[in-house]
Amino acid sequence: MMLVKTICPFCGVGCGLELEVSDDKITRVLPDKSHVVSKGHICGKGSIAFKSLYAEDRLFYPLKREGDKFIRISWKEAIDEISLRLSKIIKDYGPFAVGFYGGCQNTLEEVYSFMKLARALGTNNVDSCARVCHDPSALALKEMLGVGASSISVTQIPKAKALVIVGESMTESHPVISEYVLEMKKNGGKLVVIDPRETGIAKIADLYLQISPSTDIYLFNAVGNYLISKGLIDENFIKTRAEGFEDYEKVVNKYSLNEAEKITGIPKGKIIQFANIISQKPVIFSWGLGLTQSSGVNGVRALVNLALLTGNLGTGGVVVYRGQANVQGSGDLIKPNVFPNGKMDELHALQLKEIWGFKPPVIPGKTVTEALYGTGLRAIFLMNFNPAKSFPNRKVVEKVLSSIDLLVVIDSFMTETAKFAHYVLPAAMWAEKEGSVTSLDRLVKWRFKAVNSPGETKPELEIIADIARKFGFNFSTDPKEVFNELKEVSSYSNLDFKEVTDYSLPSRYPQNDDVLYREKFLTEDGKAHFRPVEQPKLSKGIILVTGREVTHYNTDELIIRSGFPEIPLEVFINPEDAKSLGINDGDEIKISSECGSAKTKVRISQDIVKGVAFAYMHNAEINYVVCSEMDEEVKTPKFKYTIVSLMK
């Protein structure tokens, strides 16, 4: 028996695990006490993480669609046929008819090689599932502060005077971080939670603001106006370290506390209490999908403006609660409108050519949401990505996936998305290969291989290299070599491999510091930038909001193969809404939007604010109801804002 260190395959906390291995099989998971963030803590999902590796329905060899069935083929046949069909599509329609999407469960090295292959073939149609969660965060943070990631480590939470959590049910989605929150509270720090649903973390908050969905911008602007009017701002910080305050002040000047109370549903007294709490230092401002999948990039800007207004960068900071093991890394390396080394222009393309041996195109590509809502791609490669289940307005996505000329899915299971594929290529899973992943607080750690992969499954680096070779490109299959290469062309250049492979040491990018921006911001002028935004007009009606449950994970492909039952489809509503609709607890109802409908049971709960219907995201039937309205700038769907009707 031996112990092998690795990083949990689930959420973005990136907890350290030790895998007990005997006779090339994992028998148990233990928490790694040396890990710099998790420090010997794991959640229930982490403790059973290995079980899905031994699921009876693992894919063991390549599959090809013939009619309505899949037949077994060899790797040579699969790669030859895929390459031939891909070549014809590129010849007939051009390289921008092809898209490569996925990777948030993959390593940095796999994501990087996947993106590099797309650009070797001449397309910038590359993207990851970061698009549907925190690309609004990445854009706002990049332009305002310099780096599209958390500025402070979660290990600093116990030192904060206050932690603000917006739209994040931490006890369900990132339970290990709750330990740091409890430690902060013991030290006298205040917890503020802003959410339409009284989540587990909201129940222990010192101040809970039960907000109406998508009114965050009005709240944050009104608080900004109040802070300015009362002199509760850091004038020295604003004067010496920030730009754009005057424009910001003009915009928020018209946002009043009285109107904020009417629009957000939060009592004025509580809003003032919130403002006073964040006027101290250090304060950490944090958020989850409840903000990015409703108010989008402007919601993030409005919140970060408050961090700047109070001078809470470099002392406190901002934390983005990332939902998957490497979603931060995927978002860093694989975007359709920027290169990993910077802007999409001739200069950066030529710099990449020096390392890659080919010059990538400089025309922006399509996001994955643009690709899957019908923008005319002919071939799509999806790597460990299940949009047929996870995307809103599912019928539209299913239609696109079933109509394209070539769909190649790289996965370990026959997912709902794989069922639409022309070819399904079986991938090794997380404990059967090695490589690095980036956690939600910029920590990069190495996963070590624990066991061999079964059957004819292959690590993604080998699959990508096999395809690249057919087009005349020589891609490395050694994750250490790829790690060194990606360091040359990305913001990960400061990383030291020895530190990355030692779980007891911090190894953060772009600087190995648990607090960024102590002295300067990483923008072009070295200063932070206020970005004033306006509250948009909102539609009237009951708003469907989706969220997480602690024993489930995303589309549940891993969880249901680990012995957990599927989560039932239920919709939770406030007692007042139930009474006005004539609905009782446990009733069968039909929930409908302009995009679709579903039959479900209703649950009445005081935890839900009036005017909201809440459903867990893990039962993907709800995504037939959720509409595909997107943030205008980053094309992130608004999973937390769909107008619905409920009927017995």
Salt bridges, closest charged atoms under 4 A:
GLU18 OE2 - LYS5 NZ 3.49
GLU20 OE2 - ARG28 NH2 2.98
ASP32 OD2 - LYS5 NZ 2.59
ASP57 OD2 - ARG561 NH2 2.78
ASP80 OD2 - LYS76 NZ 2.73
ASP80 OD1 - LYS470 NZ 2.73
GLU81 OE1 - LYS64 NZ 3.04
ASP92 OD2 - LYS88 NZ 2.63
GLU110 OE2 - LYS433 NZ 3.12
ASP127 OD2 - ARG131 NE 2.77
ASP135 OD2 - ARG131 NH1 2.92
ASP135 OD1 - LYS335 NZ 3.11
GLU143 OE2 - ARG301 NE 2.46
GLU143 OE1 - ARG531 NH1 2.90
GLU168 OE2 - HIS174 ND1 2.75
ASP206 OD2 - LYS185 NZ 3.15
ASP234 OD2 - LYS281 NZ 2.81
GLU243 OE2 - LYS527 NZ 3.29
GLU259 OE2 - LYS262 NZ 3.36
ASP345 OD1 - HIS348 ND1 2.78
GLU346 OE1 - LYS359 NZ 3.23
GLU398 OE2 - ARG394 NH2 3.67
ASP405 OD2 - ARG378 NH1 3.36
GLU416 OE2 - LYS419 NZ 3.00
GLU432 OE2 - ARG58 NH1 3.04
GLU434 OE1 - LYS480 NZ 3.38
ASP441 OD2 - ARG508 NH2 3.15
GLU456 OE2 - ARG72 NH2 2.76
GLU460 OE1 - LYS433 NZ 2.55
ASP466 OD2 - LYS458 NZ 2.73
ASP466 OD1 - ARG469 NH1 3.04
GLU485 OE2 - LYS116 NZ 2.80
ASP513 OD2 - ARG518 NE 3.01
ASP514 OD1 - ARG518 NH2 3.23
GLU524 OE2 - LYS343 NZ 3.41
ASP525 OD1 - HIS529 NE2 3.03
GLU534 OE2 - LYS254 NZ 2.88
ASP556 OD2 - HIS552 ND1 2.50
GLU557 OE2 - LYS389 NZ 3.28
GLU557 OE1 - ARG561 NH1 2.68
GLU570 OE2 - ARG603 NE 3.03
GLU576 OE1 - LYS610 NZ 3.46
ASP585 OD2 - ARG603 NH1 3.49
ASP587 OD2 - LYS648 NZ 3.43
ASP607 OD1 - LYS203 NZ 3.00
GLU629 OE2 - LYS638 NZ 3.53
GLU633 OE2 - ARG301 NH1 2.67
